[in-house]
Amino acid sequence: MENLLIRDYLRQLRLIYEGNPWIDESFAKKLNGLSEEDAFRQPAPGVHSVAEVLSHLIEWRRELIERFTTGRPAFPLFDSEKNWYSNEALRTRGWQQLREDFADTQHRLTKLWEGLDDDFLNKSYQDEYPYHYMVEGIVHHDLYHLGQIGLIIKMVTR
């Protein structure tokens, strides 16, 4: 059972979450110490807060976990309110709960991917998309929004 690719994706997922990646930023570095007030602060009207972006990441990670464990053929998040919950809705969950939910998805993804081999990544979940596409996609999605979170934090804490 070869798992070189999946091990590399796991390495990347861990680095982005709490390691020391080449970009010198991780979610832990960005989010640790961020106050609840700043987490929910929108830097400008119509611009997402850190809490909104984190919730978006949580929901896409949950979608990926669901896809891998049940084989569901489509992504209902595109047209769902779960894709971008409002700041007001997220305030009822609280900053600590959002952080815990993000940690939970990290743990669940790590455990799920540890049980895979590279052959699995070549199987299709839809005719045109192999699982490899989703694994790589969630890493890219995390990186994109990590940068966005960094910009938001700079805008709300200056």
C-alpha positions in Angstrom: 0.0 0.0 0.0 1.7 3.2 -1.2 0.7 6.4 0.5 3.4 8.9 -0.5 0.9 11.4 -1.9 -1.6 11.2 1.0 1.3 11.6 3.5 2.4 14.7 1.7 -1.1 16.2 1.8 -1.3 15.3 5.5 2.0 17.1 6.0 0.7 20.2 4.3 -2.6 20.1 6.2 -0.7 20.0 9.5 1.8 22.7 8.5 -1.0 25.1 7.5 -3.0 24.3 10.6 -0.3 24.7 13.3 3.1 24.2 11.9 5.8 26.4 10.5 5.2 26.4 6.7 7.4 28.2 4.2 5.0 31.1 4.1 5.6 31.5 7.9 2.0 31.6 8.7 -0.4 29.0 10.1 -4.0 29.1 11.4 -2.6 28.7 14.9 -0.3 31.7 14.5 -3.1 33.9 13.1 -5.9 32.9 15.4 -4.2 32.4 18.7 -4.7 35.5 20.7 -7.3 37.0 18.4 -10.0 38.4 20.6 -13.7 37.5 20.2 -14.4 41.2 19.4 -11.8 41.3 16.6 -12.9 37.9 15.3 -16.4 39.2 14.6 -15.4 42.6 13.5 -15.9 43.3 9.8 -13.2 45.6 8.4 -15.7 47.3 6.0 -19.4 46.8 5.0 -19.8 43.7 3.0 -16.3 42.3 3.9 -16.3 39.0 5.9 -15.1 38.8 9.4 -12.5 36.3 10.5 -15.3 34.3 12.2 -17.3 34.2 8.9 -14.2 32.9 7.0 -13.5 30.3 9.7 -17.0 29.1 9.6 -16.8 28.9 5.8 -13.7 26.7 6.1 -15.4 24.5 8.7 -18.4 23.9 6.5 -16.2 23.0 3.4 -14.1 20.7 5.5 -17.2 19.0 6.8 -18.5 18.7 3.3 -15.2 17.0 2.3 -15.4 14.6 5.2 -19.0 13.7 4.3 -18.0 13.2 0.7 -15.2 10.8 1.7 -17.3 8.8 4.2 -20.6 8.6 2.4 -19.8 9.0 -1.3 -22.4 11.7 -1.8 -22.1 12.9 -5.4 -22.6 16.7 -5.2 -21.8 19.7 -3.1 -24.9 21.3 -1.7 -22.9 24.1 -0.1 -22.8 26.3 -3.2 -26.5 27.2 -2.8 -26.7 26.8 1.0 -26.7 29.4 3.8 -24.2 27.1 5.4 -21.6 28.3 2.9 -21.5 31.8 4.5 -23.3 32.1 7.8 -23.9 35.7 8.8 -21.9 37.3 11.5 -25.0 37.6 13.6 -25.7 33.8 13.4 -22.1 33.0 14.2 -22.1 35.2 17.3 -24.6 32.9 18.9 -22.1 30.0 18.5 -19.3 32.1 19.8 -15.6 32.4 18.9 -14.5 29.6 21.2 -17.0 27.2 19.6 -15.8 28.1 16.1 -12.2 27.5 17.1 -13.2 24.1 18.6 -15.2 23.2 15.5 -12.2 24.1 13.3 -10.0 21.9 15.5 -12.5 19.1 15.2 -12.4 19.2 11.4 -8.6 19.2 11.5 -8.7 16.1 13.7 -11.3 14.3 11.6 -9.6 15.1 8.3 -6.2 13.9 9.7 -7.7 10.6 10.9 -9.6 10.1 7.7 -6.6 10.7 5.5 -4.3 8.6 7.6 -6.4 5.6 6.6 -6.1 6.2 2.9 -3.6 5.0 0.3 -2.7 6.8 -2.9 -4.8 4.4 -5.0 -7.9 5.8 -3.3 -7.0 9.3 -4.5 -7.3 8.1 -8.2 -10.9 6.8 -7.7 -13.6 9.1 -8.9 -16.3 10.6 -6.8 -17.9 12.1 -9.8 -17.2 10.9 -13.4 -14.7 13.7 -14.0 -13.3 14.3 -10.6 -10.9 12.0 -8.7 -10.6 12.2 -4.9 -7.2 13.6 -5.5 -8.9 16.8 -6.8 -10.7 17.2 -3.5 -7.8 16.6 -1.3 -5.6 19.0 -3.2 -8.5 21.5 -3.4 -9.1 21.6 0.4 -5.4 22.4 1.0 -5.6 25.2 -1.6 -8.8 26.4 -0.1 -7.3 26.6 3.4 -4.3 28.5 2.1 -6.4 31.0 0.2 -8.5 31.8 3.2 -5.5 31.8 5.5 -4.2 34.7 3.5 -7.6 36.4 3.6 -7.7 36.0 7.4 -4.3 37.6 7.6 -5.5 40.6 5.7 -8.7 40.9 7.8 -6.8 40.7 11.0 -4.5 43.5 9.9 -7.5 45.7 9.0 -9.4 45.1 12.2 -6.5 45.3 14.7 -4.6 48.4 13.4 
